[in-house]
Amino acid sequence: GRLLIAKATTDTQSAAIGNQTGGRVGFFAHTDDFAGTQARLVDAGILFHEQPRHESYGTVAVFSDPFGNRWDLIEPKEQA
C-alpha cells in the first residue's frame, strides 16, 4: 500500500510539522511482515527510536518519518 501525507500550504501548517501530536506517537502503520518492513524503512533512512518489543497486541517499534512525526510500526498478533 501507499500513504500520502498532505503538504503544508500555510505558515501555520508548516510550523506544526512534526509536532501535530505534541511529541507522542500519532500514527500507526500495520504490517504482516515486521522484520521485512522495518528493514526496508531503515534502508530508506528512517530512524527507529527503539528495538522491536513484543506487547500483548503484537510486535511494535517507534520510528519517525522525515518530517519528525512519530509512528508505531505494528505487526498485530494473530487471533486464535
DAZI-V744210 format. One record per run of one state. SS is the DSSP state (A for helix, B for strand, O for the rest). FROM is the first residue (numbers start at 0). LEN is the number of residues. If there is no record, write none. Layout:
ss->SS from->FROM len->LEN
ss->SS from->FROM len->LEN
//
This chain:
ss->O from->0 len->10
ss->A from->10 len->6
ss->O from->16 len->10
ss->B from->26 len->4
ss->O from->30 len->3
ss->A from->33 len->10
ss->O from->43 len->3
ss->B from->46 len->2
ss->O from->48 len->4
ss->B from->52 len->3
ss->O from->55 len->2
ss->B from->57 len->7
ss->O from->64 len->5
ss->B from->69 len->7
ss->O from->76 len->4
//
